[in-house]
Amino acid sequence: MEQPNNQTSTICSPKLATICSVFVLILAAVLLAIAIVFPSFLENTLESTVISSRKLIDDSLGLQSFMGNTAPGTPKTLLNFYFWNVTNKDDFLHGEKPMLQQVLIIYIAYFGY
C-alpha cells in the first residue's frame, strides 16, 4: 500500500511570490501617480499650445464668426436636401409602382473667416 503524500505542492516559491507582490504594488503606485498627474499635464499642454495661440480679439472676424455674427461679404454655402413624397401610398402598399413628388429644401450656411 502506498503512503499518502502529506506535502502540499506550491505553484511558486515564497521568495518569488514576494517579488511579484512588490512588483504589482510598485506598478499600481506608478499607474496611480500617472492618473493623478496626467489630466493636469494635458490641460496645461492644451492651454499653452492651442488655446493661447487662438485668442479671439474683440471686433475680429474670428470672434464674429464664433459668436454667430456674419461679417459683410462672408461667403455662404448652399446645402440642398432632397426628399421624395409618395403620392399614391395606398396603391404602393398594394404592390403598384410608386408615384413620387420631389421636395427640395435649401439650407444657406454663412461661414466667416
BAKE-39271 format. One line per field, with one value per atom (N, C-alpha, C): residue in three letters; x, y, z. Coordinates in pm, whole numbers. Example, Ala and Ser with C-alpha at 12.3 -4.5 7.8 and 13.67 -1.06 7.14 Angstrom:
aa = (Ala/Ala/Ala/Ser/Ser/Ser)
east = (1319/1230/1320/1285/1367/1290)
north = (-569/-450/-330/-225/-106/3)
up = (780/780/780/708/714/787)
// end
This chain:
aa = (Met/Met/Met/Glu/Glu/Glu/Gln/Gln/Gln/Pro/Pro/Pro/Asn/Asn/Asn/Asn/Asn/Asn/Gln/Gln/Gln/Thr/Thr/Thr/Ser/Ser/Ser/Thr/Thr/Thr/Ile/Ile/Ile/Cys/Cys/Cys/Ser/Ser/Ser/Pro/Pro/Pro/Lys/Lys/Lys/Leu/Leu/Leu/Ala/Ala/Ala/Thr/Thr/Thr/Ile/Ile/Ile/Cys/Cys/Cys/Ser/Ser/Ser/Val/Val/Val/Phe/Phe/Phe/Val/Val/Val/Leu/Leu/Leu/Ile/Ile/Ile/Leu/Leu/Leu/Ala/Ala/Ala/Ala/Ala/Ala/Val/Val/Val/Leu/Leu/Leu/Leu/Leu/Leu/Ala/Ala/Ala/Ile/Ile/Ile/Ala/Ala/Ala/Ile/Ile/Ile/Val/Val/Val/Phe/Phe/Phe/Pro/Pro/Pro/Ser/Ser/Ser/Phe/Phe/Phe/Leu/Leu/Leu/Glu/Glu/Glu/Asn/Asn/Asn/Thr/Thr/Thr/Leu/Leu/Leu/Glu/Glu/Glu/Ser/Ser/Ser/Thr/Thr/Thr/Val/Val/Val/Ile/Ile/Ile/Ser/Ser/Ser/Ser/Ser/Ser/Arg/Arg/Arg/Lys/Lys/Lys/Leu/Leu/Leu/Ile/Ile/Ile/Asp/Asp/Asp/Asp/Asp/Asp/Ser/Ser/Ser/Leu/Leu/Leu/Gly/Gly/Gly/Leu/Leu/Leu/Gln/Gln/Gln/Ser/Ser/Ser/Phe/Phe/Phe/Met/Met/Met/Gly/Gly/Gly/Asn/Asn/Asn/Thr/Thr/Thr/Ala/Ala/Ala/Pro/Pro/Pro/Gly/Gly/Gly/Thr/Thr/Thr/Pro/Pro/Pro/Lys/Lys/Lys/Thr/Thr/Thr/Leu/Leu/Leu/Leu/Leu/Leu/Asn/Asn/Asn/Phe/Phe/Phe/Tyr/Tyr/Tyr/Phe/Phe/Phe/Trp/Trp/Trp/Asn/Asn/Asn/Val/Val/Val/Thr/Thr/Thr/Asn/Asn/Asn/Lys/Lys/Lys/Asp/Asp/Asp/Asp/Asp/Asp/Phe/Phe/Phe/Leu/Leu/Leu/His/His/His/Gly/Gly/Gly/Glu/Glu/Glu/Lys/Lys/Lys/Pro/Pro/Pro/Met/Met/Met/Leu/Leu/Leu/Gln/Gln/Gln/Gln/Gln/Gln/Val/Val/Val/Leu/Leu/Leu/Ile/Ile/Ile/Ile/Ile/Ile/Tyr/Tyr/Tyr/Ile/Ile/Ile/Ala/Ala/Ala/Tyr/Tyr/Tyr/Phe/Phe/Phe/Gly/Gly/Gly/Tyr/Tyr/Tyr)
east = (82/0/87/39/116/78/178/156/107/4/-40/67/82/182/123/178/127/187/282/341/248/233/149/239/189/268/233/338/317/345/277/295/427/458/585/639/764/830/786/797/760/843/968/1053/999/961/907/772/690/561/582/682/712/759/845/894/779/692/575/483/460/373/431/561/627/617/639/630/490/387/249/218/265/243/312/436/508/436/392/319/189/117/-8/20/128/163/200/273/311/186/98/-25/-115/-121/-199/-139/-7/58/33/39/11/-134/-227/-368/-394/-317/-336/-269/-150/-71/-113/-152/-177/-285/-402/-504/-456/-384/-336/-226/-141/-39/-103/-206/-277/-344/-409/-475/-375/-262/-160/-101/-79/-25/-123/-250/-351/-363/-364/-378/-261/-140/-23/-8/-54/-32/-151/-270/-386/-463/-502/-592/-525/-401/-336/-299/-281/-247/-370/-489/-613/-701/-643/-721/-811/-933/-1029/-1029/-1001/-994/-1128/-1171/-1298/-1301/-1416/-1442/-1359/-1302/-1231/-1330/-1295/-1382/-1395/-1286/-1291/-1391/-1394/-1490/-1632/-1651/-1785/-1837/-1750/-1790/-1822/-1738/-1760/-1891/-1923/-2045/-2168/-2151/-2265/-2298/-2226/-2249/-2166/-2229/-2155/-2117/-1995/-1946/-1996/-2007/-2048/-1949/-2003/-1918/-1873/-1929/-1891/-1943/-1861/-1908/-2017/-2108/-2216/-2210/-2264/-2269/-2414/-2453/-2588/-2586/-2669/-2682/-2820/-2824/-2951/-2987/-3108/-3161/-3280/-3276/-3384/-3463/-3594/-3686/-3787/-3845/-3948/-4072/-4185/-4313/-4385/-4430/-4507/-4651/-4701/-4836/-4945/-4912/-5011/-4978/-4986/-4945/-5025/-5156/-5239/-5210/-5199/-5168/-5029/-4935/-4799/-4796/-4872/-4876/-4939/-5016/-5077/-4994/-4870/-4777/-4762/-4830/-4815/-4690/-4653/-4535/-4563/-4468/-4493/-4489/-4572/-4571/-4502/-4386/-4306/-4311/-4314/-4306/-4181/-4090/-3963/-3985/-3925/-3930/-3786/-3755/-3620/-3621/-3527/-3509/-3367/-3353/-3222/-3188/-3072/-3024/-2904/-2908/-2799/-2718/-2588/-2498/-2396/-2375/-2275/-2155/-2038/-1915/-1825/-1777/-1685/-1544/-1450/-1308/-1236)
north = (-118/0/124/220/344/437/508/609/738/806/934/1041/1124/1232/1351/1383/1492/1628/1631/1757/1829/1958/2038/2094/2092/2147/2294/2373/2515/2551/2652/2696/2769/2854/2927/2937/2968/2976/3104/3109/3229/3351/3330/3441/3501/3415/3463/3533/3483/3545/3685/3699/3830/3928/3882/3969/4012/3920/3953/4052/4033/4124/4265/4276/4407/4472/4396/4448/4502/4427/4470/4597/4607/4728/4849/4832/4943/4984/4888/4919/4993/4952/5020/5163/5184/5320/5409/5355/5433/5469/5373/5400/5501/5494/5592/5731/5742/5872/5928/5843/5889/5935/5863/5901/6034/6067/6195/6309/6285/6392/6417/6315/6329/6430/6433/6531/6676/6711/6849/6876/6778/6793/6815/6737/6750/6886/6930/7060/7173/7169/7272/7272/7154/7144/7200/7164/7215/7367/7415/7559/7635/7582/7655/7646/7537/7522/7564/7528/7551/7676/7681/7787/7923/7932/8063/8111/8021/8064/8103/8081/8112/8208/8314/8411/8490/8513/8590/8734/8826/8967/9031/9126/9194/9254/9247/9300/9232/9116/9044/8953/8916/8825/8690/8646/8518/8520/8630/8641/8653/8733/8748/8614/8539/8408/8314/8318/8231/8265/8393/8436/8424/8391/8373/8495/8603/8722/8709/8730/8720/8858/8872/8999/9017/9143/9165/9099/9040/8974/8836/8783/8649/8547/8452/8353/8266/8222/8137/8003/7905/7770/7728/7674/7623/7471/7422/7279/7238/7149/7105/6969/6957/6832/6792/6671/6623/6517/6532/6434/6398/6280/6239/6199/6248/6222/6119/6009/5908/5955/5987/6044/5937/5813/5706/5597/5634/5545/5415/5423/5303/5209/5265/5180/5119/5195/5146/5030/5042/4935/4808/4821/4703/4653/4702/4646/4726/4839/4916/5004/5057/5143/5274/5323/5447/5570/5667/5797/5891/5948/6028/6175/6260/6404/6451/6519/6564/6691/6694/6811/6854/6980/7033/7133/7115/7210/7263/7395/7458/7525/7489/7547/7635/7761/7853/7869/7837/7848/7957/8048/8153/8118/8123/8094/8216/8257/8370/8323/8398/8363/8471)
up = (0/0/0/-75/-82/31/77/180/114/169/112/131/30/34/109/224/306/268/177/138/42/62/-29/-138/-259/-370/-386/-411/-430/-576/-624/-762/-775/-679/-683/-540/-535/-404/-332/-201/-126/-167/-203/-245/-376/-471/-598/-577/-487/-456/-398/-311/-252/-359/-448/-556/-646/-680/-765/-694/-566/-491/-486/-464/-461/-598/-704/-839/-868/-830/-852/-774/-651/-571/-631/-679/-743/-872/-951/-1074/-1045/-942/-903/-859/-784/-739/-857/-954/-1073/-1154/-1175/-1251/-1180/-1049/-972/-986/-981/-997/-1137/-1238/-1375/-1386/-1326/-1333/-1264/-1162/-1092/-1166/-1221/-1284/-1428/-1503/-1646/-1682/-1615/-1654/-1645/-1537/-1527/-1629/-1657/-1761/-1897/-1928/-2056/-2067/-1960/-1961/-1982/-1913/-1929/-2069/-2125/-2261/-2362/-2351/-2444/-2432/-2310/-2291/-2351/-2334/-2383/-2534/-2596/-2740/-2824/-2785/-2870/-2829/-2705/-2660/-2666/-2619/-2616/-2756/-2852/-2987/-3068/-3019/-3091/-3014/-2965/-2888/-2981/-2939/-3017/-2966/-3055/-3020/-3053/-2969/-2994/-3133/-3199/-3333/-3441/-3416/-3521/-3594/-3718/-3794/-3723/-3658/-3587/-3474/-3398/-3288/-3341/-3446/-3504/-3556/-3621/-3671/-3556/-3451/-3335/-3265/-3256/-3189/-3277/-3405/-3493/-3575/-3560/-3641/-3768/-3882/-4006/-4053/-4097/-4148/-4292/-4338/-4477/-4573/-4677/-4775/-4735/-4627/-4581/-4681/-4722/-4819/-4759/-4845/-4798/-4870/-4808/-4864/-4871/-4985/-5001/-4985/-4898/-4878/-4927/-5026/-5083/-5025/-4973/-4921/-5007/-5061/-5147/-5072/-5075/-5018/-5124/-5114/-5208/-5131/-5181/-5120/-5206/-5146/-5218/-5222/-5344/-5356/-5362/-5397/-5402/-5299/-5174/-5066/-5067/-5078/-5072/-5188/-5310/-5426/-5413/-5364/-5347/-5246/-5138/-5038/-5093/-5202/-5264/-5381/-5395/-5494/-5622/-5637/-5760/-5753/-5870/-5880/-5807/-5728/-5653/-5743/-5712/-5778/-5680/-5721/-5632/-5670/-5568/-5587/-5514/-5589/-5531/-5451/-5331/-5244/-5220/-5246/-5229/-5115/-5020/-4912/-4924/-4928/-4941/-4809/-4755/-4630/-4665/-4624/-4652/-4525/-4534/-4419/-4450/-4356/-4372/-4287/-4347/-4277/-4279/-4164/-4158/-4135/-4185/-4169/-4096)
// end
